[in-house]
Amino acid sequence: MQLQQIAYQFNDYPSLLFVPAGRKYPEIRSIGHKEERAALSRLQQAAAQELQSVPEEEMTLLKTFLGTDRPSIPLPVYKQERLYPHLIRPEMFLWKKHSVQRGLPINSSYFYPEVYGTLSAQDLSRHVKKVVQEYLFCARLNKLERKHWLEKINSAYTQHPLIRLASSKEAVIQAVEIMNKSSLLGVLKYPEDISYWRHRVEIVMRPYRSIPPAWQWTVCSHEKELTLHADTDSIICTCSACRYSVSYHVSKDEASLPDEVNIPQATKRIATIERQFNEIAVQSEETMEKLHALKEIQTELAQHAPIITHIQDFQTRLENASETHPAAAIYTEIEKLDFPNAIRPDLLSLANISVPDASVLRRAESWCKQHSHDLGESLARHLQKLQELAEQHKPQADDVMFEIKEFRLLRSHLEKIQLFLQEETVPNHMLVQILRGEATSKIRRSGFHEAEVFGLLNEWPAKYITKAIIKSC
Ligand SMILES: [Zn+2]
């Protein structure tokens, strides 16, 4: 930043750097009115004393940070000649540039709340000590760009022991979460082992669950807010979108999480819940056999998928007119299941099985029994039967669509009426007159006495025609 271009130095106050504050006042005309001189002297004294004990190396950093040839702390002057009552926080200058033509912005977040002129000697020296410490901290941070610090924070985060453990055990962690919600838990042995396992899962998974999804297992990609803590030599990196923050220790180049855990214990625990689950899977032989059987049925049905879907289409069209083929009946349900290439009695393999409803396992046995050896042939025969049935159910012109007493409305009649109504808009009573063949003057004027449907139902009583229309059109 170009602080040296707007700042002023005065020999009487060598430890203070006078900077114009307030947007309209880029210059300083004079400093410290008479009544302000005392405060100015006390501040100079406190700053000089504090800066005296700063090691050479840090002193150089501070001079570079503020762009001055002697170590000092900035003191704001506003309206060209009045001392501003609060000292400036170093964040005002960190990774920022300010315009030479305008004074520094007066924004309370960039100023300390303390009114330095009213502090006792002891409080003033404590305040100045803190200010100097924070300037030195920022002078160190200013050596690198903000984005470089963010990179350092990212890499320290990924190196954090819990994050490293989580990312190396990612497959197990995910498998535990999937299995914990899986319908298969209900068919594994034994219920008391399962409930103990689930109880352990709640404890063991807690540290991983406390980390937001976007931070698994690198820092999220949202904008970050960095808050500086000179007293603990750390930067707090916060994501407001994820509502999560981590601390970064500058000298140690290490990150720490909001809830630190005992790493050797966490490492042991994650291995234990995996082992305990594997033991459960091994003792659930019967379930394992059923899963293998289901996978086999699925593979076999998949080979006949085109003919099965064909059969299902016919069955939908024929509604209840036909018997269903057992393979077609189970196909839709079996198709929904998902199996890994190899089914093994362990956590990682079982977590890859998707069985939305575990009751399908109970039915697996009976399906195996009904399963015919020549499935292809049996499906082909069934399809043939359905095709014949469909032929018989094909619509015929003399299908009776509506019947009342001795009057029958045939498909061919209905189709003619529907066609007429698509082309003409007539009120119901007039449609009845047309169908009965009553050539009223209105009907003649409209030319409907020439229509194909005129007199189509001439033997029907008017009230039956109305009923037929309401029911069928
Ligand atoms: Zn985020």
Residues whose N, C-alpha, C, O or C-beta is under 5 A from the ligand:
A	BS01	ZN	A214 C220 H222 C239 A241 C242
